Amino acid sequence: MRITVKFFASLKEQFEKPELELELDDNQFTVADVWKQVSQHSELPANVLSAVNLEYAQASDTVNDGDEVAFFPPVTGG
């Protein structure tokens, strides 16, 4: 299974790239599993938001072949 992972704002700086292609062997990956793959097996922080194919997603949502998964920190402003 191949997916695109995108990082925004400070996460782009943390991972030193705006996106990457990820090849996964198993077809039963969740958003949290994707985070673990790209972050050297750390848990998905509670304050990091995620989206799958441009729609907000929960950590437990399933990721499918060809999906785009995006991670971004909370947005503040006023």
KETORKOL-109503 format. One line per 2 residues: number of its first residue (from 1); their letters; for each residue x, y, z of N, C-alpha, C, O. Coordinates in Angstrom, 2 decimals. Layout:
N
NUM> A> X:Y:Z:X:Y:Z:X:Y:Z:X:Y:Z  ...
END
This chain:
78
1> MR> 0.85:-1.17:0.00:0.00:0.00:0.00:0.90:1.23:0.00:1.87:1.31:0.74  0.55:2.20:-0.85:1.33:3.43:-0.94:0.42:4.62:-0.61:-0.69:4.72:-1.14
3> IT> 0.91:5.51:0.28:0.16:6.70:0.64:1.09:7.91:0.61:2.31:7.77:0.66  0.49:9.09:0.52:1.23:10.34:0.60:0.97:10.93:1.98:-0.17:11.01:2.43
5> VK> 2.03:11.35:2.65:1.92:11.97:3.97:2.39:13.41:3.84:3.48:13.67:3.33  1.55:14.35:4.30:1.89:15.77:4.23:1.99:16.34:5.64:1.26:15.96:6.55
7> FF> 2.94:17.28:5.79:3.15:17.96:7.07:2.98:19.46:6.87:3.40:20.00:5.85  2.37:20.12:7.84:2.13:21.55:7.74:2.69:22.29:8.94:2.86:21.73:10.03
9> AS> 2.97:23.58:8.72:3.44:24.51:9.76:4.68:23.94:10.45:5.63:23.53:9.78  4.68:23.93:11.77:5.87:23.51:12.52:6.23:22.04:12.29:7.38:21.65:12.45
11> LK> 5.25:21.22:11.92:5.56:19.81:11.65:6.40:19.66:10.39:7.24:18.76:10.30  6.18:20.54:9.42:7.00:20.52:8.21:8.45:20.79:8.57:9.36:20.17:8.02
13> EQ> 8.67:21.70:9.50:10.03:21.99:9.96:10.59:20.84:10.78:11.77:20.49:10.64  9.76:20.25:11.61:10.22:19.13:12.45:10.67:17.95:11.60:11.70:17.33:11.89
15> FE> 9.91:17.64:10.56:10.24:16.49:9.70:11.15:16.87:8.54:11.56:16.02:7.76  11.46:18.16:8.43:12.37:18.70:7.42:11.93:18.42:5.98:12.77:18.31:5.09
17> KP> 10.62:18.32:5.76:10.07:18.15:4.42:8.56:18.37:4.48:7.93:18.10:5.51  8.00:18.84:3.40:6.56:19.08:3.39:5.72:17.82:3.16:4.56:17.76:3.56
19> EL> 6.31:16.82:2.52:5.57:15.59:2.27:6.52:14.45:1.94:7.69:14.66:1.64  5.98:13.24:2.01:6.74:12.05:1.64:5.79:10.97:1.18:4.60:10.98:1.51
21> EL> 6.33:10.06:0.42:5.59:8.87:-0.01:5.95:7.75:0.95:7.12:7.54:1.26  4.94:7.03:1.41:5.17:5.97:2.38:4.62:4.67:1.81:3.47:4.60:1.39
23> EL> 5.45:3.66:1.81:5.07:2.33:1.35:4.84:1.46:2.59:5.74:1.29:3.41  3.63:0.92:2.72:3.26:0.11:3.87:2.93:-1.30:3.40:2.29:-1.48:2.36
25> DD> 3.36:-2.30:4.16:3.15:-3.69:3.78:1.74:-4.17:4.08:1.19:-4.99:3.35  1.16:-3.67:5.15:-0.13:-4.15:5.63:-1.24:-3.23:5.14:-1.04:-2.02:5.02
27> NQ> -2.40:-3.79:4.85:-3.53:-2.97:4.42:-4.40:-2.49:5.57:-5.42:-1.85:5.32  -4.03:-2.76:6.80:-4.85:-2.39:7.95:-4.15:-1.32:8.80:-3.92:-1.54:9.98
29> FT> -3.84:-0.19:8.20:-3.18:0.89:8.92:-4.19:1.96:9.28:-5.14:2.22:8.54  -3.98:2.58:10.44:-4.79:3.71:10.88:-3.96:4.98:10.77:-2.76:4.92:10.50
31> VA> -4.60:6.12:10.97:-3.89:7.39:10.98:-2.78:7.36:12.04:-1.67:7.82:11.79  -3.09:6.82:13.22:-2.08:6.72:14.28:-0.91:5.84:13.86:0.24:6.13:14.20
33> DV> -1.18:4.76:13.12:-0.10:3.89:12.63:0.80:4.64:11.66:2.02:4.48:11.69  0.21:5.46:10.81:1.00:6.25:9.86:1.92:7.19:10.62:3.10:7.31:10.29
35> WK> 1.38:7.86:11.65:2.21:8.76:12.47:3.39:7.99:13.06:4.52:8.46:13.04  3.12:6.81:13.59:4.20:6.01:14.18:5.27:5.67:13.15:6.46:5.66:13.48
37> QV> 4.87:5.40:11.92:5.84:5.08:10.87:6.75:6.26:10.56:7.95:6.08:10.35  6.20:7.46:10.51:6.98:8.63:10.12:7.72:9.28:11.29:8.64:10.07:11.08
39> SQ> 7.31:8.97:12.52:7.90:9.62:13.69:8.77:8.69:14.52:9.01:8.95:15.70  9.23:7.65:13.94:10.08:6.67:14.63:9.38:6.07:15.83:9.95:5.94:16.91
41> HS> 8.11:5.72:15.63:7.29:4.96:16.57:6.82:5.72:17.80:6.52:5.11:18.82  6.77:7.04:17.73:6.20:7.78:18.85:4.69:7.86:18.69:4.16:7.72:17.58
43> EL> 4.00:8.08:19.79:2.54:8.18:19.78:2.12:9.50:19.15:2.82:10.50:19.25  0.96:9.50:18.50:0.40:10.71:17.91:0.02:11.67:19.03:-0.84:11.34:19.85
45> PA> 0.64:12.86:19.09:0.30:13.82:20.14:-1.18:14.22:20.07:-1.74:14.34:18.98  -1.79:14.43:21.21:-3.21:14.76:21.27:-3.52:16.08:20.58:-4.63:16.27:20.09
47> NV> -2.55:16.99:20.52:-2.83:18.29:19.92:-2.52:18.36:18.43:-2.71:19.41:17.82  -2.07:17.28:17.83:-1.81:17.25:16.39:-3.09:16.81:15.68:-3.67:15.77:16.00
49> LS> -3.53:17.61:14.73:-4.72:17.30:13.95:-4.33:16.50:12.72:-3.20:16.58:12.25  -5.28:15.73:12.22:-5.00:14.92:11.03:-6.18:14.98:10.07:-7.31:15.27:10.46
51> AV> -5.87:14.70:8.82:-6.89:14.63:7.78:-6.53:13.51:6.82:-5.36:13.22:6.59  -7.55:12.88:6.28:-7.37:11.87:5.24:-8.17:12.34:4.03:-9.38:12.53:4.11
53> NL> -7.47:12.52:2.93:-8.10:12.98:1.69:-8.89:14.27:1.92:-10.03:14.40:1.47  -8.26:15.22:2.62:-8.78:16.57:2.84:-9.97:16.64:3.80:-10.64:17.67:3.85
55> EY> -10.24:15.58:4.56:-11.30:15.61:5.56:-10.70:15.26:6.92:-9.90:14.33:7.04  -11.11:16.02:7.95:-10.61:15.74:9.28:-10.78:14.28:9.61:-11.77:13.66:9.24
57> AQ> -9.78:13.73:10.31:-9.79:12.30:10.65:-9.41:12.10:12.11:-8.74:12.93:12.72  -9.85:10.99:12.64:-9.48:10.56:13.98:-8.27:9.63:13.88:-8.01:9.05:12.83
59> AS> -7.56:9.48:14.97:-6.37:8.61:15.00:-6.73:7.17:14.63:-5.89:6.45:14.09  -7.94:6.76:14.93:-8.35:5.37:14.69:-8.91:5.13:13.28:-9.24:3.99:12.94
61> DT> -9.03:6.18:12.47:-9.56:6.03:11.11:-8.60:5.21:10.25:-7.38:5.35:10.36  -9.14:4.37:9.40:-8.36:3.51:8.52:-7.84:4.29:7.32:-8.51:5.17:6.79
63> VN> -6.64:3.93:6.91:-6.00:4.53:5.75:-5.96:3.47:4.65:-5.63:2.31:4.91  -6.30:3.89:3.43:-6.34:2.96:2.30:-5.27:3.31:1.26:-4.72:4.41:1.25
65> DG> -4.99:2.35:0.39:-4.03:2.56:-0.67:-4.39:3.80:-1.48:-5.54:3.97:-1.88  -3.40:4.66:-1.72:-3.59:5.86:-2.51:-4.07:7.07:-1.73:-4.19:8.16:-2.29
67> DE> -4.34:6.91:-0.43:-4.82:8.03:0.39:-3.74:9.06:0.62:-2.55:8.78:0.53  -4.19:10.27:0.93:-3.31:11.34:1.37:-3.63:11.60:2.84:-4.77:11.90:3.20
69> VA> -2.62:11.49:3.68:-2.76:11.74:5.11:-1.98:12.99:5.46:-0.80:13.10:5.12  -2.63:13.93:6.12:-1.98:15.18:6.49:-2.00:15.36:7.99:-2.96:15.01:8.67
71> FF> -0.89:15.91:8.49:-0.78:16.20:9.92:-0.45:17.68:10.08:0.39:18.22:9.37  -1.12:18.33:11.04:-0.83:19.74:11.29:-1.11:20.07:12.74:-2.01:19.50:13.36
73> PP> -0.32:21.02:13.27:-0.52:21.42:14.66:-1.78:22.27:14.77:-2.30:22.76:13.77  -2.28:22.45:15.99:-3.46:23.29:16.16:-3.20:24.71:15.68:-2.10:25.24:15.81
75> VT> -4.22:25.31:15.14:-4.11:26.67:14.61:-4.71:27.64:15.63:-5.78:27.41:16.18  -3.98:28.71:15.87:-4.48:29.74:16.77:-4.54:31.06:16.03:-3.92:31.23:14.98
77> GG> -5.25:31.93:16.55:-5.34:33.24:15.92:-6.47:34.04:16.53:-7.14:33.59:17.46  -6.66:35.19:16.00:-7.74:35.97:16.57:-8.02:37.20:15.76:-8.91:37.98:16.11
END
